[in-house]
Amino acid sequence: MFGVLAVLVGSSAAFANDLTTTLTNNYGTPSGLLDMPTAEMAPDGQLSTTISYFDGFSKTTLSFQVAPWITGSFRYSGTKDLTPQFRTFYDRSFDLRFRLFKETDFSPAIAVGLQDFLGTGVLGAEYIVATKSYRNRLRVTAGLGWGRFGSQNSIGGFGSRAPFNFAGVGTGGDVSVSNWFKGDIGIFGGISYDISDKLSFAVEYSSDSYDTERKAGIFDQSTPVNFGLTYRLSQDTNLRAYVLHGEEIGVSLAFAINPRTMPIPGGIESAPLPVAVRDPDGARDLGWVGVPAARAQIERSLDETLALDEIDLIGLRLEGRAAYVGIQNETYDRTSQALGRTFRAMTRTLPASVEDFHVTLYVKGIPASTVSFARSDIEKLEHAAADQALAAANFSDSLRFGTLPEPLPGKFPRYGWGISPFTRVSLFDPDEPLRMDVALRFQGQAELGRGWVARAATSVKLFGNIDKSNRASNSRIPRVRSDASLFAKSDAPRVDWLTLSKYQRLAPDLYARGTVGYLEEMYAGVSTEVLWRPVDSRIAFGAELNYVRPRDFDGDFGLRDHNTVSGAIPKFNGHGSVYYDFGGGFHGQVDAGRYLAGDWGVTVGFDREFANGWKVGAFATKTDVSAQDFGEGSFDKGIRITAPISWLLGKPTQQAPTIVVRPLTRDGGQRVNVSGRLYETVRSSHKRDAAASWGKFWR
């Protein structure tokens, strides 16, 4: 082990490498070793899932490379016979790892990590680790560990650390900062070597003695040395076999995707129409201005040309030197692409005398922002870099801009509908960690004009087992979510939502929404909201007030009263919200107010958003409900992932399902699920969001 340290220190003969890896260890974090961590990071943006198993021990981990220097992980593990209370002890935990120093020619990369810092602590550990690469195939690691990683090969200690015991777990889910980097310090290390492009070998000296497991009599150890072989099934999939402590043989499977890399590079949508460059002499011809038939023909031509790109023309005002066009984009998930195709169509259909192009983006039937270009800029920049076009564009709030396109007759009402299968998933039930229903949903929408939108959906279960759950809620506060399994007992068709919404512009930068009806599967009521967001601002402020009634469990039109076994559900809830764009794709949101169960508190969310529509984030809510009253998990928290269908298919579509994973769904910190909240509805039409994907402007 000290030889490994000497190699790391005396590394001047090695050359710096890109110290990233697509491999993960048994804990699911980026590492070329087995149980032990390294200072390696995954490629920026990588999202990986690792499933590892050896006799009676399983771990499933989702890891995300939040930034080049930080990794976050969520883990669900199961251990048989670990404690007499459970046949299999299931546990949920979160990790963070930070790279402090990058590798150089003369020094290793250094990282610090927290394992199971948010959970029961059964896997809790902290570490400082250094990794150095040699040529392109060999990597050497050495580190110091605390907690689990300090239970063997001790070189001393610092402070005192409360040992893990099940009696001290309580409700779990808390952060035990007082234990971090305290107690015995263990030394660990290892090497990984790429035998070929497909096969790699790893050996490590472990500082984890599996104390808790050995005391339970379910783990044996004859050596601190672990070794394994990894075979790359594909660029993003790895299969590993390993031996732990000379006693246990295990396997792991890891697969990854990277939102930054599209499966179909460049996409397969149809090419846009080329920009039509005017004849200089034609630019002086204003003869069309006073001819109604000519104006009608221009309108038809623009409408038909935009329809080729599935863009809806809903307003048009023509002047001799300027055109004001209103569009509603329901096809392209990147607003910049819809804008680019609209401006191309305008060059092909509008009279040559029109020099000033103004396009107003409508959402839910209301004007959000207006983008202006000089036609001559469009003509000369078509083959230039997209950022030059961005510099030439001017974004304005539509109400502040003032001149709006005249609504075209016959554009409203507009109808849409669809039939699609979907799944309802129940996770982390100790009796059955994964339950799922497969259902069929019919949904429709009618845009009635001037901001009025009606939505409806009904579904029927095809098959599944969520209704087999017999785990009753033990909540001490009003049961606003923990009775969710009762809604799955009926196989009859159910109303998922049935709402009427009104969207409105109150003033420049100010939006409003009102929604009434069956808001979601569990609640009906009225939801009102206002949002202040300037078109080019990083920050936005919002406020929401809701009146709710709980729905009947059978999912029809009936409503229950507000009383539950553990208390009455308040009629009113609401929040004030702050949204902030940090730049670089990082977004934050803070919501403060009253939640469904009547508790008061704050939710903090943080997301990384990619230019192609992917979003990966996490959130945590702390309210005035105590950990004891909240129950297992102590407070609400989770991760959320939005995956755009366009990324997978390579064709533009605004479908982008979001998955929210909570370690547990309890009643504290819960909000009503209202579709069409203002911030997400209007933000895509604003400058910062359009600019983030401006590379699509000429596509």
C-alpha positions in Angstrom: 0.0 0.0 0.0 2.8 2.4 0.9 4.3 1.5 -2.4 1.2 2.7 -4.2 1.5 6.0 -2.3 5.1 6.3 -3.4 4.2 5.8 -7.0 1.6 8.5 -6.8 4.0 11.0 -5.2 6.8 10.2 -7.6 4.7 10.5 -10.7 6.8 12.9 -12.7 7.5 10.3 -15.4 3.8 9.9 -16.1 1.8 12.2 -18.4 -1.6 13.8 -17.6 -4.6 12.0 -19.1 -8.3 12.8 -19.4 -9.1 11.1 -16.1 -12.7 10.1 -16.9 -14.2 6.7 -17.0 -17.5 5.0 -18.1 -16.9 2.3 -15.5 -18.6 2.3 -12.1 -17.8 0.3 -8.9 -20.2 -1.8 -6.9 -21.6 1.3 -5.2 -22.4 2.7 -8.7 -20.1 5.6 -8.6 -17.5 6.3 -11.4 -14.5 4.2 -10.6 -12.3 1.6 -12.3 -12.0 -0.3 -9.0 -14.5 -2.6 -7.3 -15.7 -1.5 -3.8 -13.3 1.4 -3.4 -13.7 4.9 -4.9 -11.2 6.7 -7.1 -10.7 10.3 -8.2 -12.0 9.5 -11.7 -15.1 11.2 -13.0 -17.6 10.2 -15.6 -17.9 12.1 -18.8 -19.7 15.4 -18.2 -23.5 14.9 -18.2 -23.3 11.1 -18.1 -26.3 9.3 -16.5 -25.5 5.7 -15.5 -27.3 2.8 -13.8 -25.4 0.1 -12.1 -26.8 -3.2 -10.8 -24.4 -5.2 -8.6 -25.1 -8.5 -6.8 -23.3 -11.1 -4.7 -24.9 -13.7 -2.4 -27.7 -11.9 -0.5 -26.4 -8.3 -1.3 -27.8 -6.2 -4.1 -27.4 -2.5 -5.0 -29.0 -0.5 -7.8 -27.5 3.0 -8.3 -28.3 5.9 -10.5 -25.3 8.3 -10.9 -25.2 11.6 -12.7 -22.2 13.7 -13.6 -23.6 17.0 -12.6 -20.6 18.9 -13.8 -17.0 17.8 -14.8 -16.0 18.1 -11.1 -19.1 16.8 -9.2 -21.0 13.4 -9.2 -24.3 12.7 -7.5 -25.7 9.3 -6.9 -28.9 7.7 -5.6 -28.8 4.1 -4.4 -31.4 1.4 -3.5 -29.8 -1.6 -1.8 -31.1 -4.8 -0.3 -29.4 -7.1 2.2 -30.8 -10.4 3.3 -30.8 -11.3 7.0 -29.0 -8.1 8.0 -31.4 -7.5 10.9 -34.1 -9.7 12.5 -36.8 -7.1 11.8 -36.7 -7.7 8.1 -36.1 -10.7 5.9 -34.4 -8.3 3.5 -33.3 -4.9 4.7 -33.9 -2.3 1.9 -32.2 1.0 2.1 -32.0 4.2 0.1 -29.0 6.5 0.2 -27.4 9.5 -1.6 -23.8 10.2 -2.4 -21.8 13.2 -3.5 -18.2 13.3 -4.8 -16.2 16.5 -5.6 -13.0 16.7 -7.6 -10.7 19.1 -5.8 -7.7 19.0 -8.2 -7.4 17.8 -11.8 -4.6 15.5 -12.8 -1.4 17.1 -14.2 1.7 15.7 -15.6 3.3 15.8 -12.2 0.4 15.3 -9.8 -2.7 13.0 -9.4 -6.3 14.0 -9.5 -7.7 14.4 -5.9 -11.3 14.0 -4.9 -13.4 14.0 -1.7 -16.6 12.1 -1.3 -19.6 11.5 1.0 -21.2 8.1 0.7 -24.7 7.6 2.2 -24.6 11.1 3.6 -28.4 11.2 3.3 -30.0 7.9 4.4 -29.8 5.5 7.3 -26.0 5.5 7.3 -25.6 1.7 7.0 -23.3 2.4 4.0 -22.0 5.7 5.4 -18.4 6.6 4.6 -16.3 9.6 3.7 -13.0 9.6 1.8 -10.2 11.5 0.2 -8.7 9.8 -2.8 -5.9 10.4 -5.4 -5.7 8.8 -8.8 -2.9 9.0 -11.4 -2.9 7.6 -14.9 0.1 6.1 -16.7 0.1 6.1 -20.4 -3.4 5.3 -21.6 -4.0 2.0 -19.9 -2.9 2.0 -16.2 -4.4 4.0 -13.4 -3.2 3.9 -9.8 -5.3 5.0 -6.8 -4.7 5.5 -3.1 -6.9 7.1 -0.4 -8.0 7.6 3.2 -11.4 6.5 4.4 -13.7 7.1 7.4 -16.8 5.2 8.4 -17.2 2.0 6.4 -14.0 2.9 4.6 -12.1 3.3 7.9 -13.1 -0.1 9.4 -9.9 -1.8 8.2 -6.2 -0.9 7.7 -6.4 1.8 10.3 -3.6 4.3 10.5 -5.1 6.2 13.4 -8.1 8.4 13.9 -9.5 11.8 14.4 -12.3 12.7 16.8 -15.1 10.3 17.8 -17.7 8.7 15.5 -21.0 7.2 16.7 -20.9 3.6 15.4 -23.8 2.5 13.2 -26.6 0.6 14.8 -30.2 0.0 13.8 -31.6 1.3 17.0 -30.1 4.7 16.2 -31.5 4.9 12.6 -34.8 6.4 13.8 -36.8 7.7 10.8 -33.6 7.8 8.6 -33.0 10.2 5.8 -31.2 12.8 7.9 -27.7 14.3 7.4 -25.3 13.3 10.2 -22.7 16.1 9.7 -21.3 15.5 13.2 -19.9 12.1 12.0 -18.2 13.3 8.8 -14.5 12.6 8.6 -14.3 11.4 12.2 -13.3 8.1 13.8 -10.8 5.6 12.5 -9.0 6.3 9.3 -8.4 3.4 6.9 -6.0 3.4 4.0 -7.0 1.9 0.7 -5.7 1.7 -2.9 -5.7 -0.2 -6.1 -4.9 -0.3 -9.8 -6.9 -0.7 -12.9 -5.5 -1.8 -16.2 -7.0 -1.9 -19.7 -5.9 -5.2 -21.1 -7.5 -4.3 -24.4 -10.2 -1.9 -25.7 -12.8 -4.5 -24.4 -11.3 -6.0 -21.3 -9.9 -4.5 -18.1 -8.6 -5.8 -14.8 -8.7 -4.2 -11.4 -7.2 -5.2 -8.0 -7.7 -3.2 -4.8 -6.7 -3.2 -1.2 -10.0 -2.6 0.7 -10.4 -0.6 3.9 -14.0 -1.8 4.3 -14.2 -4.8 6.7 -18.1 -5.2 6.3 -18.4 -4.9 10.1 -22.2 -4.7 10.3 -22.6 -7.6 7.9 -20.0 -9.8 9.7 -21.7 -9.1 13.1 -24.9 -10.3 11.5 -23.1 -13.5 10.4 -23.8 -13.0 6.7 -20.3 -12.1 5.4 -16.9 -13.7 5.7 -13.5 -12.2 5.0 -10.2 -13.9 4.5 -8.2 -11.1 2.8 -8.6 -7.4 2.3 -7.8 -7.9 -1.4 -10.5 -7.7 -4.1 -10.1 -8.3 -7.8 -12.3 -8.4 -10.9 -12.5 -8.4 -14.7 -14.7 -6.0 -16.7 -15.9 -6.6 -20.2 -17.2 -3.7 -22.3 -20.3 -5.1 -24.1 -20.6 -1.7 -25.9 -19.4 1.8 -25.6 -22.0 2.4 -22.8 -22.5 -1.0 -21.3 -20.1 -2.9 -19.0 -20.3 -6.4 -17.4 -18.1 -7.2 -14.5 -17.3 -10.3 -12.4 -15.4 -9.9 -9.2 -14.2 -11.6 -6.0 -14.5 -9.8 -2.7 -12.3 -10.5 0.3 -11.5 -14.0 -0.9 -15.0 -15.3 -0.1 -17.7 -13.7 -2.2 -18.1 -13.9 -6.0 -20.3 -11.3 -7.6 -21.4 -9.7 -10.8 -22.4 -6.2 -11.9 -23.9 -4.6 -15.0 -23.6 -0.9 -15.8 -25.2 1.0 -18.6 -25.0 4.7 -19.4 -26.4 7.4 -21.6 -25.2 10.9 -22.1 -27.7 13.6 -22.9 -25.0 15.5 -24.7 -24.7 12.8 -27.3 -27.7 12.1 -29.5 -28.4 8.6 -30.8 -29.1 10.1 -34.2 -26.5 12.9 -34.7 -28.0 15.9 -36.3 -31.5 14.5 -36.3 -33.6 13.3 -39.3 -36.2 16.1 -39.6 -36.7 17.6 -43.1 -34.4 20.3 -44.2 -35.6 23.9 -44.0 -36.5 25.9 -47.0 -33.6 28.1 -48.2 -33.7 31.9 -47.6 -34.9 33.8 -50.6 -32.7 36.8 -51.3 -34.5 39.8 -52.8 -33.9 41.6 -56.0 -32.6 45.0 -54.9 -34.9 46.7 -57.4 -38.0 44.9 -55.9 -37.4 46.3 -52.5 -38.7 49.7 -53.7 -42.0 48.3 -55.0 -44.9 49.2 -52.7 -47.6 48.6 -55.3 -49.1 45.7 -53.4 -49.9 47.8 -50.3 -53.3 49.1 -51.5 -54.4 45.8 -53.2 -56.6 43.7 -50.9 -56.3 40.7 -53.2 -52.5 40.8 -53.0 -52.6 41.0 -49.3 -54.9 38.0 -49.1 -52.6 36.1 -51.4 -49.6 36.9 -49.2 -51.5 35.7 -46.1 -52.4 32.4 -47.8 -48.9 31.9 -49.1 -47.3 32.4 -45.7 -49.8 30.2 -44.0 -49.2 27.4 -46.4 -45.5 27.7 -46.3 -45.4 27.6 -42.5 -47.7 24.6 -42.5 -45.1 22.7 -44.4 -43.0 23.0 -41.3 -46.0 22.3 -39.0 -45.9 25.9 -37.6 -49.3 27.6 -37.0 -49.8 31.1 -38.3 -52.4 32.7 -36.0 -51.8 36.4 -36.7 -50.5 38.8 -39.4 -50.2 42.5 -39.8 -48.6 43.9 -43.0 -47.2 47.4 -43.6 -45.2 48.7 -46.5 -41.8 48.2 -44.8 -42.7 45.9 -41.8 -44.5 42.6 -41.2 -45.9 41.5 -37.8 -46.4 37.7 -37.7 -47.9 35.7 -34.9 -47.1 31.9 -34.6 -47.8 29.2 -32.1 -45.3 26.4 -32.1 -46.5 23.0 -31.1 -44.0 21.0 -33.1 -40.5 22.0 -32.3 -39.1 21.4 -28.8 -36.5 24.1 -29.4 -38.1 27.5 -30.0 -35.0 28.7 -31.9 -35.7 26.1 -34.7 -39.3 27.3 -35.0 -38.1 30.9 -35.2 -35.5 30.1 -37.9 -38.0 28.3 -40.1 -40.5 31.1 -39.7 -38.1 33.8 -40.7 -37.0 31.7 -43.7 -40.7 31.4 -44.8 -41.1 35.1 -44.5 -38.3 35.8 -46.9 -40.0 33.5 -49.4 -43.5 34.9 -49.2 -43.5 38.5 -48.1 -43.1 41.4 -50.6 -39.6 42.5 -51.2 -40.4 45.9 -49.8 -40.8 44.5 -46.3 -37.5 44.9 -44.5 -38.4 44.7 -40.8 -39.5 41.2 -39.6 -41.3 40.9 -36.2 -42.4 37.4 -35.0 -44.6 37.2 -31.9 -44.5 33.9 -30.1 -47.9 32.8 -28.7 -48.3 30.2 -25.9 -51.7 29.0 -24.9 -53.2 31.6 -27.1 -51.5 34.6 -25.5 -48.5 36.7 -26.7 -45.3 36.1 -24.8 -42.4 37.6 -26.6 -41.6 39.3 -30.0 -38.4 38.6 -31.9 -37.3 41.1 -34.5 -34.8 40.9 -37.4 -33.8 43.0 -40.3 -34.6 41.0 -43.4 -31.2 42.0 -44.9 -29.5 40.3 -41.8 -31.5 37.1 -42.5 -30.3 37.2 -46.1 -26.7 37.7 -45.4 -26.3 35.5 -42.3 -27.9 32.2 -43.6 -24.6 30.5 -44.0 -22.8 32.3 -41.0 -22.5 31.0 -37.5 -25.7 30.9 -35.6 -24.3 33.2 -32.9 -24.1 36.0 -35.5 -27.8 35.6 -36.1 -28.4 35.8 -32.3 -26.5 39.0 -32.1 -28.7 40.5 -34.8 -32.0 39.4 -33.1 -33.9 41.6 -30.8 -36.2 40.0 -28.1 -39.0 42.1 -26.6 -41.9 41.5 -24.3 -44.9 41.5 -26.7 -46.9 44.0 -24.7 -44.0 46.3 -24.4 -43.3 46.0 -28.1 -46.8 47.1 -28.7 -47.7 46.3 -32.3 -49.2 42.9 -32.3 -50.3 40.9 -35.3 -54.0 40.9 -36.1 -55.7 37.6 -35.3 -56.6 35.6 -38.4 -60.2 34.3 -38.6 -60.8 30.6 -38.3 -57.7 29.8 -36.3 -59.6 29.0 -33.1 -60.9 26.7 -31.6 -58.0 24.3 -32.2 -58.3 20.6 -31.2 -55.8 17.9 -30.5 -56.1 14.4 -29.1 -54.1 11.2 -28.7 -54.2 7.6 -27.4 -51.1 6.2 -25.8 -50.1 3.5 -23.3 -48.3 4.6 -20.1 -47.2 3.1 -16.8 -47.9 3.9 -13.2 -45.0 2.9 -11.0 -44.8 2.3 -7.3 -41.3 2.1 -5.9 -39.6 1.0 -2.7 -42.4 -0.9 -0.9 -40.5 -3.3 1.4 -43.0 -6.0 0.5 -42.4 -5.5 -3.2 -39.9 -2.9 -4.2 -41.2 -2.5 -7.7 -44.9 -2.5 -8.6 -46.3 -1.3 -11.9 -49.6 -0.9 -13.8 -49.8 -0.6 -17.6 -52.7 1.5 -18.7 -54.1 3.1 -21.8 -54.9 6.8 -21.9 -57.1 8.9 -24.2 -56.5 12.6 -23.9 -57.7 15.7 -25.7 -57.2 19.4 -25.7 -59.1 22.3 -27.1 -57.6 25.8 -27.4 -60.6 28.1 -27.6 -58.7 31.3 -28.2 -57.6 34.3 -26.2 -56.0 32.1 -23.6 -58.8 29.7 -22.9 -57.7 26.0 -22.9 -59.7 22.9 -22.0 -58.0 19.6 -21.2 -59.3 16.1 -20.5 -57.9 12.6 -20.1 -59.3 9.3 -19.1 -57.5 6.0 -18.7 -58.1 2.3 -18.1 -55.8 -0.2 -16.5 -54.7 -3.0 -18.8 -52.7 -5.1 -16.3 -50.5 -4.6 -13.2 -50.0 -5.3 -9.5 -50.1 -1.9 -7.7 -53.6 -2.9 -6.4 -51.9 -5.9 -4.6 -50.2 -3.6 -2.1 -51.7 -4.0 1.4 -49.4 -1.6 3.2 -51.6 0.8 5.0 -50.6 4.4 5.7 -49.3 5.1 9.2 -49.2 8.8 8.7 -49.6 11.1 11.7 -50.6 14.1 9.6 -53.5 14.4 7.0 -53.1 11.7 4.4 -52.7 13.7 1.3 -50.4 11.3 -0.6 -49.7 8.2 1.5 -53.1 6.7 0.5 -52.1 6.7 -3.1 -52.4 2.9 -3.4 -56.1 3.1 -2.7 -56.6 4.9 -6.0 -55.2 1.8 -7.8 -57.8 -0.7 -6.3 -60.3 -0.1 -9.1 -59.8 -1.4 -12.6 -62.7 0.7 -14.0 -61.9 3.6 -16.4 -61.0 6.7 -14.5 -60.9 10.5 -15.1 -57.2 11.5 -14.9 -57.9 15.2 -15.3 -60.6 17.5 -16.7 -59.8 21.2 -16.5 -60.6 24.6 -18.0 -57.8 27.2 -17.9 -57.5 30.8 -18.7 -54.1 32.4 -19.5 -53.8 36.1 -19.5 -51.2 38.9 -19.9 -51.8 41.4 -17.1 -49.0 43.8 -18.0 -45.5 43.8 -19.6 -43.5 41.0 -17.9 -46.6 39.8 -16.0 -48.6 36.7 -16.7 -51.6 35.0 -15.0 -53.4 31.7 -15.0 -56.6 30.3 -13.6 -57.5 26.6 -13.7 -60.7 24.9 -12.5 -61.8 21.3 -12.6 -60.3 17.9 -11.8 -56.7 19.0 -11.5 -55.1 15.6 -11.1 -55.8 12.0 -10.2 -56.2 12.8 -6.4 -57.5 16.4 -6.3 -60.1 18.7 -7.8 -60.4 22.4 -7.2 -59.3 25.8 -8.4 -55.7 26.9 -9.0 -54.6 30.5 -9.6 -51.2 31.8 -10.4 -49.3 35.0 -11.4 -45.7 35.2 -12.7 -43.3 38.1 -13.3 -40.6 37.3 -15.8 -39.0 39.8 -18.1 -38.1 38.4 -21.5 -34.3 38.6 -21.0 -34.1 38.1 -17.2 -32.3 35.4 -15.3 -34.8 35.7 -12.4 -38.5 35.3 -12.2 -41.0 35.5 -9.3 -44.3 33.7 -9.0 -47.2 33.1 -6.6 -49.9 30.4 -6.6 -53.0 29.9 -4.5 -55.1 26.7 -4.7 -58.5 25.5 -3.3 -58.7 21.7 -3.3 -61.1 18.9 -2.6 -59.9 15.3 -2.4 -61.3 13.0 -5.1 -63.0 9.6 -4.6 -60.6 6.7 -4.8 -62.5 5.1 -7.8 -61.4 8.0 -10.0 -64.8 9.1 -11.2 -66.4 12.5 -10.7 -67.1 12.1 -7.0 -65.4 14.1 -4.2 -64.6 13.2 -0.6 -64.8 15.6 2.3 -61.6 17.0 3.7 -61.3 14.6 6.7 -58.9 11.7 6.8 -58.0 9.2 9.6 -55.1 11.3 10.7 -56.5 14.8 10.2 -58.3 17.2 7.9 -56.8 18.3 4.6 -56.9 22.1 4.5 -59.0 23.7 1.7 -56.3 26.2 0.7 -52.6 25.9 -0.1 -50.1 27.9 -2.1 -46.6 29.1 -2.6 -44.4 32.0 -3.5 -41.6 31.0 -5.9 -38.3 32.3 -7.1 -36.7 30.9 -10.3 -33.1 31.6 -11.2 -31.1 30.8 -14.3 -27.4 30.5 -13.2 -26.2 30.0 -16.7 -24.4 27.0 -18.3 -27.7 25.1 -18.1 -28.0 25.2 -14.3 -31.4 26.3 -12.9 -32.6 26.8 -9.4 -36.1 27.1 -7.9 -37.2 28.0 -4.3 -40.9 27.6 -3.3 -42.1 28.7 0.1 -45.6 28.4 1.5 -48.3 26.0 2.7 -48.4 22.4 1.5 -51.4 20.0 1.0 -51.3 18.7 4.6 -51.3 22.2 6.0 -47.6 22.2 6.8 -45.5 25.3 6.1 -42.0 25.2 4.7 -39.6 25.5 1.8 -38.7 23.4 -1.3 -35.3 23.9 -2.9 -34.7 22.5 -6.4 -31.7 22.4 -8.6 -31.6 21.2 -12.2 -29.1 20.8 -15.0 -30.8 21.4 -18.4 -29.2 20.5 -21.7 -29.8 22.4 -25.0 -31.6 19.4 -26.4 -34.3 19.3 -23.7 -32.8 16.8 -21.2 -33.2 17.8 -17.6 -31.7 16.1 -14.5 -32.3 17.6 -11.1 -33.0 17.1 -7.4 -35.2 18.7 -4.8 -35.7 18.7 -1.0 -38.5 20.0 1.1 -38.3 20.9 4.8 -41.5 21.9 6.6 -42.6 22.4 10.2 -43.6 18.7 10.4 -41.1 17.0 12.6 -39.1 14.0 11.5 -41.1 11.8 13.9 -44.4 13.0 12.5 -43.2 12.9 8.9 -42.2 9.2 9.4 -39.5 7.2 7.5 -37.3 9.5 5.5 -37.6 12.5 7.8 -38.4 14.9 5.0 -39.5 14.9 1.4 -36.7 14.7 -1.3 -36.1 13.2 -4.6 -34.7 13.3 -8.1 -36.4 14.2 -11.4 -35.4 13.4 -15.0 -37.0 14.8 -18.1 -36.2 12.9 -21.3 -37.2 14.5 -24.6 -38.6 12.1 -27.2 -37.0 14.2 -29.9 -33.6 13.2 -28.6 -34.4 9.5 -29.1 -36.2 9.7 -32.4 -34.2 12.5 -34.0 -37.4 14.2 -35.1 -38.9 17.4 -33.5 -41.7 16.8 -31.0 -42.6 18.5 -27.7 -43.2 15.3 -25.9 -40.8 15.1 -22.9 -42.0 12.8 -20.1 -40.7 13.5 -16.6 -39.9 10.8 -14.1 -39.8 11.8 -10.4 -38.2 9.3 -8.0 -38.7 9.8 -4.2 -37.1 7.5 -1.7 -40.5 7.4 -0.1 -43.8 9.2 -0.7 -45.1 10.5 2.6 -47.6 13.3 3.4 -45.3 16.2 4.4 -44.1 18.7 1.8 -46.6 17.6 -0.9 -48.0 19.9 -3.5 -51.0 19.6 -5.9 -50.0 18.6 -9.4 -51.3 21.4 -11.7 -50.5 21.1 -15.4 -49.5 24.2 -17.3 -47.8 26.2 -14.6 -46.7 29.5 -15.9 -42.9 29.4 -15.6 -42.5 26.3 -17.7 -45.2 27.4 -20.1 -43.7 30.8 -21.1 -40.0 30.4 -20.5 -39.2 28.7 -23.8 -40.3 31.8 -25.7 -37.9 34.1 -23.8 -34.5 35.1 -24.8 -32.3 33.1 -22.4 -34.0 29.8 -23.2 -34.1 30.4 -26.9 -30.5 31.4 -26.9 -29.5 28.2 -25.1 -30.4 26.2 -28.2 -29.7 28.8 -30.8 -27.6 26.4 -32.8 -30.9 25.0 -34.1 -31.9 28.4 -35.6 -30.8 27.6 -39.1 -31.8 23.9 -38.9 
